[in-house]
């Protein structure tokens, strides 16, 4: 059984993986903004995705970190592109 502290560690590890990925991408964080009337969450969206993916992985903070690091990129590749 996973305790609350272990759950928090997984969520934080996933979110930190997503945070580091955003920093390494272009050395800055993208703030939420509206583009053509649609809200884009930017780095906050990446943190949320990373935290969720980190929570869903096996009970290992290192796995949660790397899952958060790759999670947003994987989800972006699964979303169909509009022409």
Buried (B, 14 or more C-beta within 10 A) or exposed (E): EEEEEEEEBBBBBBBBBBBBBBEEEEEEBBEEEEEEEEEEBBBBBBBBBBBBBBBEBEEBBEBBBBBBBBBBBEBEEEEEEEE
